[in-house]
Structures are given as C-alpha cells and as structure tokens.
C-alpha cells in the first residue's frame, strides 16, 4: 500500500465532480449545501447549523488528516465549481492494506443523481489503482436505509451490522452497517460505475443560498454537541486475578515462559499476531506489543496459570476506540489448556474490568472465519454474532483474513456475567474424567 497516495494536498477529478482538500474557506458553501436536516440526520460528524459549527467540523477533520488517519474532500461540480457536499478516506491502514471511504454527504438537490457514483468512482480508483489497497470498506447508520441502498447500488457487499459501535454527537450510539469491496471485486464494481456514468446528465439549476437548516417538523434539529460520557480508558497496567488465572501487565521477563507456551504451531494458525514459537519470535512479539502499548493502541497482559504457576499465554485489549467506548479483546493460550476453564476465566476477567471498572459500552471479539473452534468458544461466552468482514486483516504470511465479528454490549453484560460465573463455578476436571 502506497500511503503517499493519500496525501493531505490530494485533489481528484471525475466526470462530473472535482474533489478538493476541504478547508475552512469552504465553510460558507458547505453550510449552504448541508442546509437540510435530512442531509445531516445520520452523520457521525455533522456540519452543524452555523458558520462557526462548520468551521469546527472542518478543523476536526484537519486534525485527523494531520494524524495520517483521514483525508477529507469538498465535492464540487466541474461545471461551475459549486460545492455540493463532502467525502473522504478514513481509517487509512497500511498494516492491513485497507481504507474506508466515508463521511459522505450531499446537498439533497443532488440525491439520486450521478454525483455520488462519480465521487465514489474517483475515490475507489485512487485507493485500488494508485494506492494499491487490498480492501475498501464503507459504513452507514442502520437507520439510514437510503444510504444502504446507495452503497449496495455501487456494487459493495453488505457484511455486518456492528451494534452500537459509534457514539454520536447527541450522546446516542448508532449501529453501523458495514460494506466491503476486496480488490478482486473492483473490476466488476468499476465496470458497473462506468456504465452508470456513461448516461447523459446535466446538473440542476443552482439552489437558493438562503435556505435555513430545518428539521422535517419545521423546528431546528438537535444540537450537534449533546451530553457525552467520558472516553474509555484502558491505558493503565492493572493486575486481574481469578480462581484459575492471574493476568499481569506484560513485561519482557515473561518471554521465556511465553515462548514455551506458544511452541505449538496450532496456537498461531489463525491469529493476527505472532507467531511466537521460540524465544526470538516471542521477543519480537512482546516488543511490538509493548511499543503499541506506549502509543495507547493496546493494553496487553501475560496470563499466569495459578494451578501450574507458569505463564501460559497472552490477552490484550486492542483496536481501542476511546471516543466510542469500545475495544476488542484477543487471547492465545498454550494448546495444552484448550477446553479448560482458563480461556473462560481470562475472558471473564477482561470483560468484567472493561464493563465495571472502565465503563466500556461495547466489547468486540473477532476470529478467523476458518477457525470454527474459536467461533464456538466465543458463542459459548454469550457474545452476539454480527457478520463477517471479508479479507480485512493481513496476516504475517501475507494472506488476508476474513473475520467473524461478535460483540457484547454493556446492557448485556449482567446476563453474560451470570452465565460465565455459573460456568466457572463448575468443578474441574469434570466428574468422571481421568
């Protein structure tokens, strides 16, 4: 993936649109183009109702652009330069050769016109043909059926509904419908878009410049800055202790024991990290996780078996979305301890800490679509299936993994907790075993 192809000064041109880097100078035109509550209703980041709001909206994306995570464009008509909306690249992910196309909105006068198709055609071509990505993803609010239909019409495949994974500006959580286009599907998508864009079309007359931003009932829409809970923590090392295991902050002194625990190649077959089959590999893995912890990207633990008094695996919080109060948990353990209480108690401890101490709203669990054993184990925990993200993770061997997605919400945690405590209360080994 050529990250330089997503530079902050990138400009792109289509048949009907120019995509130019969004700037604060565009704010008056963007305010005018977004002057409909139906335009802004389902957006994660809303332009708002005033010039000051729109300038803040632009500056927010500027900060993401400076971090290398996003590039946002103003959509302008090639015919007369009129600003008619916005779109961009987000979640630019060189490690997995992927990018999200989103943040898209259009002046309602341009709904059901070629403008959206043209803008997406330009963005997809830049991603696949210039930057060399393997996958482009798109997502939208579950309630926004019009947007879902538009994305599907582009040729993207609906993959999952990620429950309450985005915290909106009004303090509510949205469920996001995830779509994906792997590289292998791009030629067919391109041909479909090219066929659609070959039809003749002329822009409508200019819209009035003084349209007020009104909700359908005639009143002003809700404020874009409603009450928000504090962001998720998951930064500080902590020790978590149960009946069978203790989770301690990962350190380099654990490398030798962890290398012994990870010597079976089966441990690493489906994982997105590792392998760690010997001390050299485990050293590289531990150092990577500790560096990521320093950047606030993960919070890793070494798992100590209390019955055997040895370190038998790792657990970590990853893909931590602090503003959305969400994180994923990932675990590996010595294969000799599969089908024992160890994995169940590890999950119980990190879930309890996330929900009860850190006040997370959503915890994700994901596994390789080929790993049926792991899928059954996650389902036994009480997590809810959400879908399959296709080819969205690049493994160490260069293969792209499709992930089955599960989640547990804060509202579901009390029931999951009771279920796990009942499981952990059973005697081990089972009666009648050797």
GIURQUI-V582757 format. One record per pair of residues at least 12 apart in sequence whose ideal C-beta (glycine too) atoms are under 6 Angstrom apart, sorted by the first residue. I is the first residue (numbers start at 0). J is the second residue. Records with the same first field share a line. If there is no record, write none. Layout:
# GIURQUI-V582757
I = J, J
This chain:
# GIURQUI-V582757
0 = 93, 96, 130, 131, 132
1 = 130, 131
2 = 93
4 = 129, 130
5 = 70, 88, 91
7 = 64
11 = 121, 125
13 = 117, 121
14 = 117, 196
15 = 77, 113, 117
16 = 74, 117, 118
17 = 75, 77
18 = 72
19 = 73
21 = 57, 71, 72, 73
23 = 54, 57
25 = 73, 82
26 = 50, 53, 54
28 = 82
29 = 46, 53
30 = 50, 53
31 = 208
32 = 82, 83, 84, 106
33 = 46
34 = 210, 212
35 = 107
36 = 214, 220
37 = 107
38 = 104, 107
41 = 140, 143
42 = 104
43 = 165
45 = 223
47 = 223
48 = 212
68 = 91
69 = 87, 89
70 = 87, 88
71 = 87
72 = 86, 87
73 = 85
74 = 86, 118
76 = 202
78 = 202
83 = 106, 109
84 = 104, 105, 106
85 = 104
86 = 103, 118
87 = 102
89 = 101
95 = 392, 393
96 = 132, 133, 393
97 = 132, 134, 391
98 = 126, 132, 135
99 = 136
100 = 122, 135, 137
101 = 137
108 = 203, 206
113 = 196, 200
116 = 192, 195
117 = 196
119 = 153
120 = 192
123 = 135
127 = 185
133 = 182, 399
134 = 181, 390, 391
135 = 180
136 = 179
137 = 150, 155, 178
138 = 175, 177
139 = 176
140 = 173
141 = 160, 174, 176
147 = 176
150 = 178
154 = 188, 191
155 = 178, 180
156 = 179
157 = 178
158 = 177, 179, 386, 387, 388
159 = 177, 385, 386, 404
160 = 174, 176, 385
161 = 175, 177, 385
162 = 174, 406
163 = 361, 408
164 = 325, 361
165 = 323
166 = 323
168 = 223
169 = 221, 225
170 = 225, 226, 227
179 = 389
181 = 389, 390
230 = 321, 322
231 = 321, 324, 357, 359
232 = 357
233 = 298, 316, 319, 326, 357
234 = 295
236 = 248
239 = 348, 352
241 = 344, 348
243 = 305, 340, 341, 344
244 = 302, 341, 344, 345
245 = 303, 305
246 = 300, 302, 348
247 = 301
249 = 299, 300, 301
251 = 285
253 = 301, 310
254 = 281, 282, 285
256 = 309, 310
257 = 281, 310
258 = 277, 278, 281
260 = 311, 312, 333
261 = 275, 276
262 = 276
263 = 334
265 = 334
266 = 331, 334
269 = 367, 370
270 = 331
271 = 392
297 = 315, 317
298 = 316
299 = 315
300 = 314
302 = 314, 345
311 = 332, 333, 336
312 = 331, 332, 333
313 = 331
314 = 330, 345, 349
315 = 329
316 = 328
317 = 329
324 = 359, 360
325 = 361
327 = 363
328 = 349
330 = 345
340 = 427
343 = 422
344 = 423
346 = 380
347 = 419
354 = 409, 412
360 = 409
361 = 406, 408
362 = 407
363 = 406
364 = 377, 382, 405
365 = 402, 404
366 = 403
367 = 400
368 = 387, 401, 403
374 = 403
377 = 405
381 = 415, 418
382 = 405, 407
383 = 406
384 = 405
385 = 404, 406
386 = 404
387 = 401, 403
388 = 402
389 = 401
